Amino acid sequence: MKSYSILSLVFIIVGLLSSILNWLIEGYSEPIVLIGVILIFLGAVFGFIAIFKKEKGYTKFISIVSFFIILFLITWFEPLQVLRILTWLKNIV
């Protein structure tokens, strides 16, 4: 495994932990959700970079598959989560 593969897996795991943290606390914390989503996207980006650099190992594929599974589960169990993030981002810009 190379550095991009490891970074992609670390970002995916930290982003998932951030999403779980938001789910465990009462209420809704926009910064925690935003940080979690950004970290999950960074994990996917580093996974694609690892694929383009042809790094050895399967970690890069695990992180990209995890990216799609995590986003599917978030939209399946909490569909308003995505809407909140998009509305919040729209209000910032």
trRosetta pair geometry for C-beta under 8 A, 3 or more apart (Angstrom, degrees):
i j d omega theta_ij theta_ji phi_ij phi_ji
1 5 4.7 -122 -159 84 92 133
1 6 5.7 102 145 -53 122 92
1 55 7.1 46 -153 156 44 121
1 56 7.1 -112 -74 86 30 77
1 57 4.4 -9 -82 0 70 171
1 59 5.1 38 -119 8 122 143
2 5 5.4 95 56 12 67 104
2 6 7.2 -135 102 -2 33 94
2 50 6.6 167 67 -133 108 101
2 53 7.4 -101 82 106 156 130
2 55 4.1 -115 23 -139 125 128
2 56 7.1 106 -24 37 97 71
2 57 7.5 -174 2 24 70 123
3 6 5.8 -60 -147 40 32 108
3 7 6.0 32 157 -19 69 109
4 7 5.6 -53 -141 40 31 112
4 8 6.2 35 157 -23 64 105
4 46 5.0 -165 -168 -176 79 87
4 47 7.7 162 149 -86 94 21
4 49 4.9 -123 -156 98 143 105
4 50 3.8 -177 107 -74 114 89
4 53 6.4 112 24 36 152 139
4 55 6.1 -171 57 -29 106 152
4 60 7.2 26 111 -96 94 112
5 8 5.9 -52 -148 32 28 111
5 9 6.6 24 155 -14 62 106
5 46 7.8 -177 -79 141 18 98
5 47 7.4 65 -119 -115 55 60
5 50 4.5 112 -66 -137 71 155
5 55 5.3 -148 -34 109 116 147
5 57 5.8 87 -180 80 172 126
5 59 4.0 93 170 85 115 117
5 60 4.5 -81 -112 -57 94 83
5 63 7.3 180 -158 0 60 133
6 9 5.9 -58 -151 39 32 108
6 10 6.2 32 152 -20 66 108
6 59 6.8 10 -71 138 48 157
7 10 5.6 -55 -143 37 32 112
7 11 6.2 30 159 -17 66 107
7 43 7.8 -162 131 -117 64 60
7 46 4.7 -112 100 -173 104 157
8 11 6.0 -55 -146 38 28 108
8 12 6.4 29 155 -19 63 107
8 43 4.8 99 -166 -165 60 64
8 44 7.2 101 -151 -72 106 12
8 45 7.8 -160 -109 70 97 47
8 46 3.7 -161 -74 95 84 103
8 47 3.9 125 -159 -59 153 73
8 49 7.8 -177 -63 46 119 93
8 50 6.1 -93 -11 -7 139 133
8 59 7.3 138 68 136 108 94
8 60 6.1 66 54 -121 153 63
8 63 4.0 114 134 126 108 170
8 64 7.6 -14 168 -48 139 70
9 12 5.7 -54 -147 36 31 112
9 13 6.3 28 157 -17 65 108
9 43 7.0 105 -69 -150 11 110
9 59 5.4 -61 -45 -178 132 108
9 62 6.7 24 -100 90 107 110
9 63 4.8 -115 -77 -76 60 116
10 13 5.9 -58 -148 38 29 108
10 14 6.2 22 158 -14 66 110
10 43 7.5 -163 70 -105 47 102
11 14 5.9 -56 -140 41 29 107
11 15 6.0 30 159 -18 64 111
11 39 4.9 -158 -170 -178 81 78
11 40 7.1 169 141 -92 89 20
11 42 4.6 -115 -167 95 152 99
11 43 3.4 -167 92 -70 103 84
11 46 6.3 120 19 22 140 135
11 63 7.8 61 60 -156 89 130
12 15 5.9 -59 -146 40 26 110
12 16 6.3 27 155 -19 63 108
12 39 7.6 178 -81 138 19 87
12 40 6.1 63 -123 -128 58 63
12 43 3.6 144 -54 -177 74 162
12 44 7.6 97 -83 -48 101 62
12 47 7.9 44 -46 -45 125 124
12 63 4.9 -167 -21 -145 146 88
12 66 5.0 75 179 102 146 132
12 67 6.3 -97 -113 -68 116 75
12 70 7.2 180 -164 -12 94 151
13 16 5.7 -55 -147 36 29 112
13 17 6.4 30 153 -18 64 105
13 43 8.0 141 4 -103 54 146
14 17 5.6 -51 -146 37 33 113
14 18 6.4 38 151 -22 63 103
14 39 5.2 -96 94 174 98 150
15 18 5.5 -50 -148 33 33 114
15 19 6.6 33 153 -17 64 102
15 35 7.8 -156 -117 129 71 63
15 36 4.7 113 -162 -167 67 60
15 37 7.0 118 -159 -72 116 11
15 38 7.4 -158 -110 71 115 46
15 39 3.3 -171 -73 93 97 102
15 40 3.6 -175 141 -53 156 73
15 41 7.9 153 -114 8 159 53
15 42 7.6 165 -53 43 132 92
15 43 6.1 -119 10 -9 134 129
15 70 7.6 88 109 149 109 162
16 19 5.7 -53 -150 36 34 110
16 20 6.4 33 151 -17 66 105
16 36 7.5 122 -61 -159 12 105
16 40 7.0 99 -52 -89 64 105
16 66 7.7 -63 -56 167 135 117
16 70 5.8 -108 -95 -120 99 138
17 20 5.6 -53 -145 39 34 112
17 21 6.2 41 152 -25 65 103
17 36 7.9 -152 72 -117 49 104
18 21 5.5 -49 -147 31 32 115
18 22 6.7 32 154 -17 62 101
18 32 5.7 -170 -176 -179 93 80
18 33 7.6 160 141 -100 103 24
18 35 5.5 -127 -159 98 155 97
18 36 3.2 -162 99 -85 118 97
18 39 6.4 110 13 35 142 139
19 22 5.8 -51 -152 34 34 110
19 23 6.5 34 150 -19 64 106
19 33 7.1 65 -109 -123 68 65
19 36 4.4 142 -53 176 74 151
19 37 7.8 91 -76 -57 106 63
19 40 7.7 28 -33 -46 127 131
19 70 7.4 142 30 -175 161 113
19 74 6.6 -80 -158 -95 145 119
20 23 5.5 -55 -150 37 35 114
20 24 6.3 33 153 -21 68 107
21 24 5.8 -58 -146 35 31 109
21 25 6.5 21 161 -14 66 106
21 32 6.0 -116 96 -173 111 135
21 36 7.8 -170 43 -72 99 129
22 25 6.3 -57 -143 36 30 102
22 28 7.2 37 -175 -145 105 54
22 29 5.5 -135 -122 49 93 96
22 32 4.6 166 -76 109 103 124
22 33 5.2 74 -103 -68 167 80
22 36 6.7 -99 -8 -11 128 150
23 78 7.8 -136 -101 -41 104 148
25 29 6.4 22 79 -13 140 123
25 32 7.9 90 31 36 137 169
28 33 7.4 -7 -176 -27 85 135
28 84 7.0 -90 175 -167 145 164
29 32 4.1 46 102 16 117 115
29 33 6.6 157 89 -14 64 86
30 33 5.8 -60 -146 40 32 109
30 34 6.0 31 159 -20 69 109
30 84 7.2 -133 -106 152 91 111
30 85 7.9 156 -146 -102 83 60
30 88 5.4 169 -150 -125 130 157
31 34 5.6 -55 -142 39 31 112
31 35 6.1 32 160 -18 66 106
32 35 5.9 -54 -147 38 28 110
32 36 6.3 30 153 -20 62 109
33 36 5.6 -57 -149 37 30 114
33 37 6.3 26 157 -16 66 106
33 81 6.8 -153 -148 -164 137 98
33 84 7.3 19 107 100 164 119
33 85 6.1 -129 133 -84 120 103
34 37 6.0 -55 -145 38 29 107
34 38 6.2 28 157 -17 64 109
34 85 6.6 153 -88 -134 72 97
34 88 7.1 -111 -71 107 118 141
34 89 7.9 146 -117 -69 114 92
35 38 5.8 -57 -146 39 29 111
35 39 6.2 27 157 -18 65 108
36 39 5.9 -58 -147 37 28 108
36 40 6.4 28 155 -19 64 106
37 40 5.7 -52 -147 35 33 112
37 41 6.4 31 154 -16 65 105
37 85 6.1 68 -21 -137 165 153
38 41 5.8 -56 -149 39 31 110
38 42 6.3 34 152 -20 65 105
39 42 5.5 -50 -144 36 34 113
39 43 6.4 41 153 -24 63 101
40 43 5.6 -49 -153 30 32 116
40 44 6.8 31 150 -16 63 102
40 67 6.1 138 174 -128 90 80
40 70 6.0 -135 -140 99 136 143
40 71 7.2 148 147 -61 143 90
41 44 5.6 -53 -151 35 36 110
41 45 6.3 38 151 -20 67 104
41 67 7.9 95 -99 -145 34 120
42 45 5.5 -52 -145 37 35 113
42 46 6.3 31 157 -14 67 105
43 46 6.0 -56 -146 40 28 106
43 47 6.3 34 151 -23 62 106
43 63 5.4 -134 166 -176 101 116
43 66 7.6 -55 134 87 138 113
43 67 6.2 -176 97 -81 105 106
44 47 5.4 -53 -149 34 33 117
44 48 6.5 31 154 -16 66 102
44 63 7.0 -170 -91 139 44 94
44 64 6.0 90 -135 -116 76 67
44 67 4.0 83 -81 -117 108 160
45 48 5.9 -54 -151 37 32 107
45 49 6.4 34 150 -19 65 104
46 49 5.3 -48 -144 36 37 115
46 50 6.4 43 153 -22 65 101
46 63 7.4 -42 84 128 92 156
47 50 5.6 -52 -151 33 31 112
47 51 6.7 32 149 -19 63 102
47 60 4.8 140 -153 -163 73 73
47 61 7.6 137 -168 -71 115 19
47 63 4.2 -159 -84 92 126 115
47 64 4.3 178 140 -57 148 88
47 67 7.0 -136 22 -21 152 134
48 51 5.5 -48 -149 33 37 113
48 52 6.4 34 153 -16 67 104
48 64 7.0 101 -58 -95 70 123
49 52 5.8 -56 -147 40 32 108
49 53 6.2 22 156 -10 66 110
50 53 5.9 -61 -142 45 29 104
50 55 4.5 -54 -167 25 87 130
50 59 7.7 -67 152 88 164 89
50 60 3.8 -149 99 -104 131 132
51 54 7.4 27 177 -77 34 40
51 55 7.7 -68 -71 29 24 86
51 60 5.5 170 -57 148 76 141
51 61 7.9 93 -84 -69 109 70
51 64 7.6 17 -39 -40 131 147
55 60 6.2 125 66 -36 113 137
57 60 6.9 112 93 0 87 87
58 61 5.1 -51 -168 40 72 114
58 62 6.1 78 134 -28 83 98
59 62 5.4 -52 -148 34 37 114
59 63 6.4 34 156 -18 68 103
60 63 6.0 -54 -150 35 30 108
60 64 6.6 24 154 -14 64 107
61 64 5.8 -56 -145 39 34 107
61 65 6.1 32 157 -15 68 108
62 65 6.0 -57 -145 41 27 107
62 66 6.1 30 154 -21 63 110
63 66 5.5 -54 -144 38 30 114
63 67 6.5 43 152 -30 62 99
64 67 5.4 -41 -152 22 35 119
64 68 7.1 27 154 -10 62 100
65 68 6.1 -58 -155 39 35 104
65 69 6.2 32 151 -16 68 110
66 69 5.6 -57 -141 42 33 111
66 70 5.9 34 161 -21 69 108
67 70 6.1 -57 -145 36 22 107
67 71 6.5 15 159 -10 60 110
68 71 6.0 -57 -144 41 30 107
68 72 6.2 33 156 -21 64 108
69 72 5.7 -56 -148 37 29 113
69 73 6.3 26 156 -17 65 107
70 73 5.8 -56 -146 38 30 108
70 74 6.3 31 155 -20 65 106
71 74 5.7 -51 -143 35 32 112
71 75 6.3 22 160 -9 65 107
72 75 6.1 -63 -148 44 28 102
72 76 5.9 27 155 -23 66 113
73 76 5.5 -55 -138 37 30 113
73 77 6.0 4 172 2 68 111
74 77 6.8 -67 -136 48 20 90
74 78 5.9 -47 -171 55 60 97
74 81 5.7 -97 174 80 98 145
74 82 7.1 115 126 -53 107 94
75 78 7.5 -75 -108 71 16 56
75 79 5.7 48 -169 -108 60 66
75 81 7.5 -127 -90 58 46 105
75 82 5.7 15 -101 -28 90 136
76 79 7.5 15 -122 -63 6 84
78 81 4.0 55 124 -22 112 119
79 82 6.6 -47 -171 26 47 105
79 83 7.2 40 140 -9 69 109
80 83 5.1 -56 -152 44 52 116
80 84 6.0 58 148 -27 77 100
81 84 5.8 -53 -150 32 28 112
81 85 6.6 27 153 -17 63 105
82 85 5.8 -53 -150 35 32 111
82 86 6.4 28 154 -15 66 108
83 86 5.9 -57 -145 40 30 108
83 87 6.2 29 157 -17 66 108
84 87 5.8 -58 -145 39 28 109
84 88 6.1 28 157 -20 65 110
85 88 5.8 -57 -147 38 28 112
85 89 6.3 25 156 -16 64 108
86 89 5.8 -54 -144 39 30 109
86 90 6.2 34 154 -23 64 105
87 90 5.6 -53 -147 34 31 113
87 91 6.4 29 155 -18 64 106
88 91 5.9 -56 -150 36 30 109
88 92 6.7 34 151 -24 63 103
89 92 5.6 -50 -151 28 35 115
89 93 6.7 19 158 -5 66 105
90 93 6.4 -65 -150 45 31 98
